[in-house]
Every structure is written in structure tokens, then in C-alpha cells.
Amino acid sequence: MFVRKIGIDLGTANTLVFVPKRGVVVNEPSVVAVSSEDNAVLAVGNEARDMIGRTPETIVAYRPLRDGVIADYRVTEAMLRYFINKASGSMRLFRPDVMISVPAGVTSTERRAVIEAAVHAGAKAAYVVKEPVLAAIGAGIPINEPAGHMVVDIGGGTSDVAVISLGGIVAATSVKVAGNKLDAAITEYIKRNYNLAIGDRTAEEIKIKIGSAVPSDDESLVMEIRGRDLMSGLPKTISLRSPEITAAIADELDEIIRAIKSVLHETPPELAADIMDKGIVMTGGGALLRNIDELVLQETGVPAYIAEEALLCVVKGTGIALEHLDVYKRSIMSKR
């Protein structure tokens, strides 16, 4: 199977890889395990994620991307090489063209770092496109029309908000509040109120199972949590209800709402009218938080809806844009 084009949604929490005609071929955590003795990369993706919190002192498992941008260049390059090889196979005759998503607020230096990492990892040419544009393409929005479309992409490290018209971004902002910050808020709430220490994976599980953006009356949204009692140091089990999680993540959600409002304030009146008609499209893993569309409607007065396969919108957008580079050339920022 000759793979000439690969789309990568390079996320803080997860990395997804899309190959045209085959769909999403990789969906693994953006985690790398490194030996602290000789700095060698030992594992990437699922294998490395399973090591978090369970490694001896000589192995460190961590995320090389922070808030959607490269925090550790060498390790990110190793991670990209792993994902490109996994998608295109070890028997490669061609270096593939690679398209990678970057946050809306990315600087030119951060953008260049992504391109260089991709080229060193085995790409023939690397294109970078801002996440909200790819999310809109993946959600089936006709971005090249002279009409306003608003996209809110809530990922692991950043939430990107953008108004798109004629293939370009008219107004946008990017805040470093997304899935990971929501998890951290839940961890902190449980520590403060129950004297219980829980891990990142437990916090994420709580958010998915009983989290809600607005208070929910659903009595079934209750969850038993096991963790370490900070007073006795022994294991302990507590019971959590959904309204507690809503209270725990309220401040973080408020920041995302403020970002949406700030972009709406910057939007020209004609495009604002289009957005009122069409509504706000929500994508990314954070968009799957229960009732988040209802919160956006309550706070902004603009209807919101969750895109189909919200988690895959950005990576599907890379695949569509790669197949139709001529159509989306205005949206693509740079290449090498």
C-alpha cells in the first residue's frame, strides 16, 4: 500500500492520523516514554500511556506537546516519526506529503518548529493549517463561500474559536483552557473537598461519565471513585454526583465562553447575522461534554450544535484538504 499523503491532528492529549481513502488509521495518546539514563525513546502512544504513573525512576512518560504546541522538539520528532511510519508502513518507497493541524494562536516560530519536526520525521513536504479551519472542513462546512461560519474546537490543550469566511479566518482567538484543564479542575475539587488524591485518567473518566456543562437533574449521574486518602495515606472510595462536577469545572468553562464572546464582538455585522442563522459548530473532544451546546446558547444567545464525529473533525479536515489542495490553498499557511 503506497501512502503519498498523510493528515495528522497533532493534539496535546491524542494524535490522530488520516490516510485518504483509508480514513483514520491511528488514534493514540500523544505520550512518549523516555529513558532518563541515555535519553532514548522507549515507547510512543498507547504503550507509553500505559506507563504513566507506573514507571521506575529511570523511565519518564510524558507529553511532548503543551497547550497544542511543541514543548520538547526532539521527542515530538520521534513521536511524529512513529506515527508516520505506522500510517505508511515500514516498506516506504515515497516520503509522504504531511498536513498537520496547529492551534489558531500559533506563532510563526511554533509553526516553523512543527514543519521542521515533520520533515525530519520523514515527510517530503509539510503543510500546516489552523485547527478551526480543518475542523470546519471536517464538519462539512463550505468554508470557501462568502458567508460567516463560527467554529469552536475544544481539544486537550487549547480551545480555538474562529469565524471563517471565503476560506480564511476573519476573527479568532485561542485559549489554553480545554480538556486537560477541566481534568485538573476535577482533581483539585476532589482533593479540596474530599481529601482524596486521584490520577489524571480517573479525572478524565469522571468528566466523561458524569460531567455536565450545566447542572443536570439526572439522578443516575453518580459515580464511585477510588483514590488515596491524603490524611491516612490509605485507599478510599467516595461517591460523586454530576452537579459537583459542574461546579468544579465552572471557571474553566467560563473562560471558553469568554473566548467565544470576544470573537463574536470582533465579527463584522454581516457575518454575525450569518452565524445567528447557522449557529455555532462545536468540534473536538471537549464538545462531547454533556450539555455544552446548551451552555453556549444560554451565555451567548446563539444556537450551538455538536458536529457529527466531533472528535474526528480536525483529522478528517486534513484528509479532505490534502485531497483538494487547490480548493483550500487560501487556508493553508505554509509548506516546506
C-alpha positions in Angstrom: 0.0 0.0 0.0 1.7 3.2 -1.2 0.8 6.1 1.1 1.6 9.5 -0.5 -0.4 11.8 1.7 -1.0 11.8 5.5 -3.1 14.1 7.6 -2.1 14.5 11.3 -4.2 16.0 14.1 -1.3 16.7 16.4 -3.0 17.1 19.8 -1.9 17.8 23.3 -3.8 14.7 24.5 -4.2 12.5 21.4 -2.8 12.3 18.0 -4.9 11.1 15.1 -3.6 10.1 11.6 -5.7 10.1 8.5 -4.9 8.5 5.2 -7.1 9.4 2.2 -9.3 6.5 1.1 -8.5 4.6 4.3 -9.8 7.0 6.9 -8.4 7.3 10.4 -5.6 4.8 10.7 -4.1 5.8 14.1 -5.7 7.3 17.2 -3.3 7.1 20.1 -2.3 9.3 23.1 0.4 12.0 22.5 2.7 10.4 25.1 6.3 9.3 24.8 8.3 7.2 27.3 12.0 8.2 27.5 14.9 6.6 29.4 16.4 9.2 31.7 19.7 7.3 31.6 20.5 7.6 27.9 17.6 9.8 26.6 16.4 7.1 24.3 12.8 6.9 23.3 11.4 3.6 24.6 7.7 3.8 23.7 5.1 6.0 22.0 1.3 6.2 22.0 -0.8 3.6 23.8 2.2 1.7 25.1 3.7 4.9 26.6 0.4 6.0 28.1 0.1 2.7 30.0 3.4 3.6 31.6 2.2 6.9 33.1 2.4 6.8 36.9 3.8 3.3 36.8 7.4 3.7 35.7 10.6 3.2 37.7 12.8 6.3 38.2 14.9 5.5 35.1 11.8 5.9 32.7 9.8 9.1 32.3 6.5 9.0 30.4 5.3 12.5 29.4 3.5 14.6 26.7 5.9 16.5 24.4 3.2 19.0 23.4 1.9 21.5 25.9 -1.1 23.7 25.1 -1.1 22.5 21.5 2.5 23.5 20.7 5.8 21.7 20.8 7.4 21.8 24.3 10.1 19.2 23.5 11.3 19.3 19.9 13.4 16.1 19.8 10.7 13.9 21.5 8.0 15.4 19.2 10.0 14.5 16.2 10.4 10.9 17.4 6.7 10.8 18.1 5.9 12.1 14.6 8.3 9.6 13.0 6.5 6.8 14.9 3.0 7.9 13.6 4.2 8.5 10.0 5.8 5.0 9.9 2.7 3.4 11.5 0.5 5.0 8.9 2.7 4.4 5.8 4.3 1.1 6.7 8.0 0.3 7.1 8.4 -0.6 3.4 8.2 3.0 2.1 9.0 3.9 -1.5 8.0 7.5 -1.1 8.3 10.2 1.5 4.6 11.3 2.1 3.2 14.8 2.0 2.0 15.6 5.5 -0.6 18.1 6.7 -0.6 18.9 10.4 -3.1 20.9 12.5 -1.9 23.8 14.7 -3.8 26.0 17.2 -5.3 29.2 15.9 -3.0 31.3 18.1 0.2 29.7 16.9 3.3 31.9 16.4 5.5 31.8 13.2 8.3 30.2 15.3 6.0 27.5 16.7 4.7 26.9 13.2 8.2 26.5 11.8 9.0 24.1 14.6 6.1 21.8 13.6 7.1 21.9 9.9 10.8 21.1 10.7 9.9 18.3 13.0 7.6 16.7 10.3 10.3 17.0 7.6 13.0 15.5 9.9 10.5 12.7 10.8 10.2 11.6 7.2 7.8 14.0 5.4 8.6 15.1 1.8 6.6 18.3 2.3 4.8 19.6 5.4 1.8 21.8 5.4 0.3 23.4 8.5 -3.3 24.6 8.8 -5.0 26.2 11.7 -7.3 23.8 13.7 -10.6 25.7 13.4 -10.3 25.8 9.6 -9.6 22.0 9.5 -12.4 21.4 12.0 -14.8 23.3 9.8 -13.7 21.4 6.6 -14.1 18.1 8.5 -17.5 19.1 9.8 -18.7 19.6 6.2 -18.9 23.4 6.3 -18.4 25.0 2.9 -15.7 27.5 4.1 -14.9 29.0 0.7 -18.4 30.6 0.5 -18.8 34.4 1.2 -20.7 33.6 4.4 -19.8 33.5 8.1 -19.3 30.3 9.9 -18.2 30.0 13.5 -16.3 27.0 14.8 -15.4 26.3 18.4 -12.8 23.5 18.6 -12.2 22.3 22.2 -9.2 19.9 22.3 -6.9 18.7 25.0 -4.6 21.7 25.4 -6.4 24.6 23.7 -9.8 25.8 22.7 -9.8 27.5 19.4 -12.7 29.9 18.4 -12.8 31.3 14.8 -15.1 32.9 12.3 -14.4 31.7 8.8 -15.5 33.2 5.5 -14.1 32.8 2.0 -11.6 30.2 3.1 -9.9 32.4 5.7 -10.2 33.3 9.3 -11.9 36.7 9.9 -11.7 36.7 13.7 -10.2 34.2 16.0 -8.7 33.5 19.4 -7.1 30.6 21.2 -7.2 30.0 24.9 -5.1 27.5 26.8 -8.2 26.0 28.6 -9.6 22.7 27.3 -9.9 19.1 28.2 -6.7 18.8 30.3 -7.6 21.9 32.4 -11.1 20.5 33.0 -9.5 17.3 34.3 -7.1 19.3 36.5 -10.1 21.2 38.0 -11.9 18.0 38.8 -8.7 16.6 40.5 -8.3 19.8 42.5 -12.0 19.8 43.6 -11.9 16.2 44.9 -8.6 16.9 46.7 -10.0 20.1 48.3 -13.5 18.7 49.3 -12.7 15.0 50.0 -9.0 15.0 50.8 -8.6 12.4 48.1 -5.8 12.1 45.5 -6.8 10.8 42.1 -4.9 10.4 38.8 -5.4 12.2 35.5 -7.1 9.1 33.9 -9.6 8.9 36.7 -10.4 12.6 36.4 -11.0 12.2 32.7 -13.2 9.2 33.3 -15.3 11.3 35.8 -15.6 14.1 33.2 -16.8 11.7 30.5 -19.2 9.7 32.7 -20.9 12.3 34.9 -19.6 15.7 33.8 -22.1 18.3 32.6 -21.7 22.0 31.5 -25.0 23.0 33.1 -26.5 21.4 36.3 -28.2 18.2 35.4 -31.3 16.7 37.2 -30.4 13.2 36.0 -30.3 11.2 39.3 -28.4 8.3 37.5 -25.3 10.5 37.0 -23.5 9.2 40.1 -20.0 7.6 40.2 -17.9 5.7 42.7 -14.3 7.0 42.8 -11.3 5.2 44.3 -8.2 7.2 45.3 -5.7 7.7 48.1 -6.8 9.4 51.3 -4.5 12.3 51.9 -4.9 12.1 55.7 -4.3 8.4 56.2 -2.5 7.6 53.0 -4.8 4.6 52.6 -7.1 3.7 49.6 -10.6 5.2 50.0 -13.9 5.1 47.9 -16.2 8.1 47.6 -19.4 8.7 45.7 -19.7 11.8 43.3 -22.7 13.4 41.7 -22.9 15.3 38.5 -23.7 18.8 39.9 -20.5 18.6 41.9 -18.5 18.2 38.6 -20.5 21.1 37.0 -19.4 23.3 39.9 -15.8 22.0 39.7 -15.3 23.0 36.0 -17.5 26.2 36.0 -14.5 28.6 36.0 -12.7 26.8 33.1 -15.9 26.7 31.0 -16.4 30.4 31.8 -13.1 31.1 30.1 -14.1 29.2 27.0 -17.4 31.2 26.9 -15.5 34.5 27.3 -13.3 33.5 24.3 -16.5 32.8 22.2 -17.9 36.2 23.2 -14.7 38.1 22.4 -14.7 36.6 18.9 -18.4 37.5 18.4 -17.6 41.1 19.4 -14.9 41.2 16.7 -17.1 39.7 14.0 -18.4 42.1 11.3 -22.2 42.6 11.4 -22.9 40.8 8.1 -21.1 37.7 9.3 -22.6 37.9 12.7 -26.1 37.7 11.1 -24.9 34.5 9.2 -23.8 33.0 12.5 -27.1 33.7 14.1 -28.8 31.9 11.2 -26.5 28.9 11.0 -25.4 28.6 14.7 -22.0 27.8 16.2 -20.4 24.5 15.2 -18.7 22.7 18.1 -15.9 20.2 17.5 -13.1 18.4 19.3 -13.3 16.0 22.3 -14.4 18.8 24.7 -17.5 19.3 22.6 -18.7 15.9 23.8 -19.1 17.3 27.4 -22.7 16.8 28.3 -24.9 20.0 27.6 -22.1 22.2 26.5 -24.2 23.4 23.5 -26.9 24.4 26.0 -24.4 26.4 28.0 -23.2 28.3 24.8 -26.8 29.1 23.9 -27.6 30.4 27.5 -24.5 32.6 27.6 -24.4 34.0 24.1 -27.9 33.7 22.7 -26.5 32.0 19.6 -27.7 28.4 19.0 -24.9 25.8 19.0 -24.7 22.3 17.8 -22.2 19.5 18.1 -20.6 18.4 14.8 -21.0 14.7 13.7 -18.0 12.7 14.9 -16.8 15.8 16.7 -13.6 14.1 17.8 -12.5 13.3 14.2 -13.4 16.7 12.6 -9.9 18.1 12.5 -8.2 14.9 11.2 -11.0 14.4 8.6 -10.4 18.0 7.6 -6.7 17.3 7.0 -7.6 14.4 4.7 -10.1 16.5 2.7 -7.7 19.4 2.4 -4.9 17.1 1.2 -7.1 15.6 -1.5 -8.2 19.1 -2.7 -5.1 21.3 -2.1 -6.1 23.6 -5.0 -9.5 24.3 -3.5 -8.2 25.0 0.0 -4.9 26.8 -1.0 -6.0 30.0 0.7 -6.4 28.2 4.0 -3.0 26.5 4.0 -0.4 28.6 5.8 3.0 27.3 4.9 4.8 24.5 3.3 8.4 23.2 3.2 
